Amino acid sequence: MRIAIMGAMPEEVAPILKKLGEYKTTEYAKNTYYEATYKGVELVIAYSKIGKVFSTLTATTMIEHFGAEKLLFSGVAGAVSPELRVGDLVVANKLSQHDLDITAFGHPSGFVPEGAVFVEADASMIDLSKEVASEMGKSVKEGIIATGDQFVANEERKNWIGDTFQADALEMEGASVAVVCDALDVPFFILRAISDAADMDASFSFDEFMESSAIISAEFIMKMVDKVIDNNAK
């Protein structure tokens, strides 16, 4: 079995590479991919760079070129739901593209013909994530994540995304990865740590949060990999 582990930024995959220790580096399609053997399973790890195009390219490459059979994504997201606070973990049960708009032709936001507004994540891996959270003494919220090629800092736009898609969080890669995995029949899991929310104050440092959250997320993702391997062996 070969499992892909993906992030958008270097900080999101660096702790995973540190945990693995030894890996092979491959340059392909203007990106760097890291290959390692872990508990008898092949891993391929990469950060895509930010946005839907780069994440689509990276996810497709991991599946089509490197042969990944499952994909796990870890990163940060902004809160839409007022219940979410900085540092909370969100597991996507379905994802949408909030900036995909052909409403002029009578379609709902996020929809294209022969497509769907939402793509559903793998239910079995969501179940595994709840086991991992329990073992780590953490709570995870299962919810809807909205994706778009823009950093949303406008309150009106954020509220529109929440109302239109019932989104709990928003980011810039998840739904495009979901579309790729769904089309190629590869089970996927997307974990996001909330990096900005309504309860933020002026002392917040994104860089410090990114470093600390990446370490927690890496631990979570590797425990997920353990669960996937154990389940596959049964």
N, C-alpha and C positions, 0 to 999 in steps of 0.2 A: 504493500500500500504506500502511496505517496500523498502527503498532506502539504498543502500550501498555507503559509502564514504570511499575512500581508498587512501593511500599514501604509499611510500616505506620506509620512515624514521620517527622516532617519532616526529621530528620537524614539519613534514608536516601535522600531524593530531592534534597535541597539541592545536593549536589555535581554532580548531573546537570544541574540547572537552571543552575548556574554555568557548566558546560561549554557549554551551549547559548547562553547569553547573552541571546538575544531569544526571547520567547514571549508568547502571549496567555493571559490568565487568564479562566476561566469558572467561575461559581458555579452549582452544580447539585446537587440532592438533599442539601443541607446539607454539601457538600464543595467543595473547590477543585480544578479541573482545569487543567493547563497544556498548551497546544497550541503546537507548534513545527514548523517545516520543517527537516529535516536530510538533506542529500545527496539532495534530491528526494523524500524520504519524509516523510509526516506522522507526528508523534509526539504522543501524549497521555500526560501524566505526572501521577501523583497519589500521595499517601499516604492510606491508608484510615482510619487510626486503628487501635488495637489490637483484636484479636479476630476471631472467625469471622463474626459478623454484619456488622460494618463492612467486612471484606475481601470478603465475598460481595457486598454492595451496590456497593462500588467496582468490583470486577471486572466485574460485570454491567453497570454504567453505562458503563464504558469500551468494552465490546463492543457493547451494544445501543443506547446513545445516541450514542457517539462513533465507532462503526464500526471498532473495533480488530480486526485480522485475526490478530495474534499478540500474546502477552502475556509480558513478562519481569518477574520479581519479584526484588528484592534486599533483604536484611535480615540480621538476626542470629538466632542460635539457640543453645540450650544443648546441650552434648555429652551423649550417652548412651553411645556407644562409648568405651571407655577409650583407644582409639588416637587420638582427636581431642584437639587442644590449642587453647588460645585463639589466635584468628587464623587457624586453618585454614579453608579454603573447602570447602563441601559443596554438591554439585549433586544435587538430588533426582531419582532415577529413578522413584520412586513414593512416594505419600503416603497417610496414613491419619488418621482422627480418633480419638485415643486416649480421648476422653471420651464418645464415642457408645456407649451401652450399653443394649441390649435383650436381654442374655444371659438374662434371666428367661424369655424366650420361646424359648430354645433356639438363639439365633443367636450367632455369634462376636462378640467385642468389635470395635467399629468398623463393623459391618454393619447395613444396613437392607434390608428387602425391596425388590426391584427395583434395588438398589444393589450395592455391592461394598466389601470392606474396604479395598482399595487403588485409587488412581487413578494411572495411569502417565503420566509426563511425556513430552514430545516427544523421541523418540530422536535425530532429526536435529539438534536444538538442543543436546542433550547432547554430540553429536560435535563440534559447532562450539565448545562450551565447552572441550573438550580442546585444540583448536587454539589458542584464545585463551590458555589457561593456559600452553601451551608457549611461545608468543610472548612472554608476560610473564615467563617464567622462574618460574612458580608451579606448584604442584601442587594439583589438586582431587580430592576424594574423591567418588565417585558412591555414593549410598546412599539409605536409606529415611528419610524425615522424618515424624514424628508431630506432629499438631496438636491443640490443645485450648484451651478457654477458661479456662485457669488457668496461672499462673506456677508451674512445678513446682520446689519447693525441697526436697521430701521425697525422701530417698535410696531409700526403699522403693518409692515411687510411680515414681520414675525407673527403677528396676530392673525393675519390673513392665512398664512401657512397652517397655523394651528386650527383655524376654523374650517379651512377647505379640506385638509387631509387628516384631521384629528391627530396631528403629529405631536409627539412628545418631545422630540429633539430634532435638530437639523444639522447637516454637515455637507461635505462636498464630494463624497465618493461612494457611499454605501449602495445607493440604488443602481448605479451603473454596474457595480460588481454583481449585484443581485441579478440584473438582467442577463449578464454573461453566464453566470452559473446556472440560471434557470434554462437558458437556451441550450446549454451544453450538458444539461442533466447532471450537474455536480452539486451535491449538498453543500450549503454554506451557512456560516454563522458570523454575525457581526456584533461586536462588543464596543460600546462607546462609554468613555468617562466624560462627565459633564465638566466643561471648562469655563463656561460663563452662564450665569443665571441671575434671577431677579434679586438674589440676596448678596450680590457682589459688593465689595467696598473698595475704596481707593488703594488699600494696601495690597490688593491682589496682584500677583506676578504670574503672568501666563507661562513664562519660561520655567519658573520654579515648579509650577503646577504640572507642566508637561513632563518634566524629569521625574517627579514623584509618581505621577499617575502612570507613566510608561512602565515603571518598575512593577507596580501593582497589577497592571494589565498584562504584562509579560508573564508574571506568576500565574495569573488566572488562565491565560491562553495555554501555557504549558500543562497545567492541570487538566484543561480541556483535551489537549492532545493525549494525555495519559488515559483519560476516560474513553476517547475514541479508539485508542489502541486496544484497551481492555475489552471493549464491546466487540471489536472486530475479531478478537481471538476466541470469543465464546461460540 
